Amino acid sequence: MVEPETFTFLADLAKNNRKAWMDEHRDARDDAMRNFTGIAMTLHDYADRFDPFVAEAGIKPKQSYTKFFQEPRDRVGRDLYRADVDVFANAGHPSEDFGYYLHIEPGNCYAGAALFHPSKEALARLRQRLVDDAEGLKDLLTDPDFNETFPDGLITRKTLRAMPDGFDSSNSAAPYLKMVGLGCCRDVPDALLLDDEVIDLLIEIFRPATQLVRYFD
């Protein structure tokens, strides 16, 4: 699934995060992007085994993974490029709707379901859903299959220090209301991702994650 050269490229990019280096390695970059496109197509092709809505949705493979270049407003740290990539399998848009993903980063690969980088409107919908259906959230977090697959529960890549305006800190969903996007994940060793048969493991991860996707539908 993930080609060894893709892992090599990402590791080298992490050490040489400069435009001049990237320009010198365009062929390796393009090969990695072709690999991500292929992975996106594979996830979609097998989606009927974990989410029929994704299987029935149209797919634009080249728009189904995060880009290397980081826009200034989205940049984390000083790096010009991301040295990790998320490949998506969504029935909607990755910044508007929850969906499934494979995070590819040498030594830190994982898979699950999430809306990690929501638009302003999507984030507002996410928070309102948490407030409107506290019981549904509780059912999700106490589900045995979900807990077994995702022992860390719901995670985020960015947390606010204070409650967002208009929300009560006494709300049972308060810890999640502070999250700017959220999801669940399960680690996947790099070595397993080198084998095409890893799709069976990814399907096992995605199946219980469907509960999270359906909760926010």
N, C-alpha and C positions, 0 to 999 in steps of 0.2 A: 504493500500500500504506500507507505512513505519510502521513497528511494533513499539509499544511503547518501547519495550526493546532495539531497535536500538537507539532511541533517548537517552535513559538512558545510554547506553554504550558510546555513543559519548560524552555526557556531563561529564561522569565520567572520560573518557580518557583525556578530556581537563584539568581536575584538577589533573590527576595523570599520566603525560606524561613521563613514565619511563619504561624501559624494564622489570624490576622486576614485576611491576604492570601488564603489558600486558601479561607476562608469566603466572601470576596467574589467568588471566581472559580469557584464550584461548577459553573456551566454549562460552562465551558471544561474543567474537570476531568472532568466526566461525558462530554463529547464525546471527550476523549482516551481514557477508559476504554472507550468504545464502539469506538474505533479499535483498541485493543489486543485486544478481544474478537474483532473481525473478522479481525485478523491471525492470532490463534491458530486460528481456524476455517480460514483459508486454508492455514496450514502443515499442519494435520491433513488437509485435503482433498487436498493434493498429496503426502502422506506415502508413498503407494504407489510413488512415484518415487525414494524414498531409503531407506525402512525399512518393510517390511510389518507389523512388529510394532506400530509406531505407528499405521499406517493401520487396523489391526484393533482397536485399543484404543478404549475409550469416551473421550469428551472432555467436560470441563466448562470451556467457554471462559472464564467469568468467574473461574475458579481457575487459569488458565493463564498468568498474568503476575504479576510482583511488585507489591506494593501501595506506595502512596506513603508512608503513615505508617510510621515506623521504631520498632519496639518498643525501649524503653531498653536491653535486653540486647544488641540487634543493631545499635544505632546507631553509625555511624561519624562521628566529629566531633560537632559540636553541632547539626547540622541536624535538624529535626523530621521532615522529609520527604525521601524520595529524589527527585532530579531526573532520574533515569534509570530505565528499566524493562527487564526481561528478559521476553520472550514465549517460552513453552515449547511444544515438541511432544514429549511424553513418552508412553511406554507405561506408565509407572508414576507415582510422585509425585516432583516436582522436588527434594524434600529427602531422598529415599530412593533414587532410581534415576537413572542417567545418561540424558540425553536431549539433544535439540537445542534451540537457543535463538537468538533474535535480540535483541541488546542495542541499545536505542534511547536515544541520548543525543546531543544536538546537537554535531556535530563529533567524535564518538567512537563511531560505530556499528560493530558487528561481529557476526559470526555463527559458530556452531560447535556443539560438543557438550561437555557438562560436567555435573559435580555440584559446583557452587561453594559451596553452603550445606548441607552434609550434616547430618543428624541425628547424634547421638552414635553410634548403632548403625550407621548407614550409613558413617560415617567409619572405624569399626573394620573393617567388611567391606572397604572400599576398601584400607586398609593391608594387611590380611591377603592380599588378592588380589595386591598388588604383591610381597609376599614369596613367595607360593606359586608364582607364574608369572613369574619373572624373564625367562625366554626369550620368553614371549609379549609382555612389555613391550618387549624388545629388537626383536622382529619388528615391532611396531607403530611404534616410533620410527625404524626404518630403512626402512620401506615407502616407495617412491618417490612414490606418489600422496599419501600422508599428508604427506610432507616438502614436496612441491611446494605443496600447499594451505596447510599450516600450518608455515612455516619456523621459527617460534619454538618449535615442539614443544609440550610440555605446560606450561601456565601455571596460576597460582593467584591468588586475591585476598587470600590471607593465608598467611604462612609462619612457622612456629615458629622460634625461635632455636636451640633444642636438639632433639635427637631425642626423639620421644614415648617414654614409659615402655614397656619391654619390647621395644624394637627396637634392633638393632645398627647403629652408625654406619658399620661396614665393609660393610654390605649394599649391593649394586649399585644398589638402589632408594632409597638413603638420601635423595637430594635431593627425591624425590617423597613419601617418608614424612613429611617435615616440612611438606608442603602440607596445609592444612586445606580439602580440596576441590580439585579440579583439572579442567582441560579444555583445549580447543584453540580457537583463534579466528582469523578472517580479517576484516580491515577491510572495511567496506562504506561507500562514500561516501554522505553524506546525500542528495545529488541523485538517486542511483539508487533510493533507497528511496521516493522520491515517485512512482515509476512502478510500476504493477502488474506489469509484465514482469520486475521484479527477482526474482520467484519463481524464474525459471530460474537465475539466479545463485545464489540461496540453495540450490537443489537441488544445484548443482555443488559447493557448499561442504559440504553435509550428507552427500553420498555417501561421500567418504573418511573423514569423521568417524564413519561407521557402525562402522568398525573399533574406535574407542575405546569406543563404546557396547557392542559385542559383547564386548570384552575384559572389561568389568566386569559383564556379565550374570550 
